[in-house]
């Protein structure tokens, strides 16, 4: 846990700085983020006005969330 008063960054902020600095060293990699919520057994896209989402499993047993918004990220 970070602290605003003591100006100590939290785990998420430290991790995001590390990820972005690692991506800066590799030209062929990109970072996209998505945020979803599971509430009462339903999926919601938190980057698209809580739009309802559908979760499906393909033949290789890979779980896919259909319609989830992905936003490219270049900095913290």
N, C-alpha and C positions, 0 to 999 in steps of 0.2 A: 504494500500500500504506500502510495506517495503522500506527500503533504504539501498543500498549497502554501501554508504559512511558512514552513521551513524550506520551501522551494526544493523539495526532494521529488524527482519524477517517479511515477509509478511504473509497474511492470509493463503495462501495455505501451506506454510512451517509450520506455527504454527498448523494448522489443521492436517497435516500429522504426526507431532510429537505426537499429542494427540491420533490419531487413532492407531499408532504403539504402543504407551505405553499401550493403552487399550487392544490391541490384545495380548501383552506380558503377560497379567494377565489371559487370557483365552486360555487354551491349545487346545480346540476343534474348534477354529475359524481360518479361513485363509482369506487373503486379496488378491484379484486379481484386476488388473487394465486393462482398455481398453481405447483407445482414438480413436474417429472417428470424421470426419468432414462432415458437410452438406454444399455442394457448388453447386450452380445452380441446386438444386433439386436432387442431387446425393449424395450418401453416400460413404465415403472413409475411409479405415482403416489406421490410422496414424502410427500404429506399424508394418505394413506389406507392406511397399513400396507403400502406397496409393492404395491398391487393392480395386476394386469396391465391394460394399456390397449390399445386398438385405434386405429390411425391410418388414417383414410379420406380420400379426395379426392372432392369433389363434382363436379357437372357444370361448375361454373365454375372448376375447378382450385384450389379453396380447400382447404387441408389442415385436417382436424378431428381432434382427439384425443378419442375417444368415452369418456365416463365420467370425465374429469379433474376432480378436486375444485377448486372455486373458493371462496376464503374472502374475505369483505369485510374491508377494512382501513381504519381511521380514523386511526391514529397509527403512529409509527415503532416 
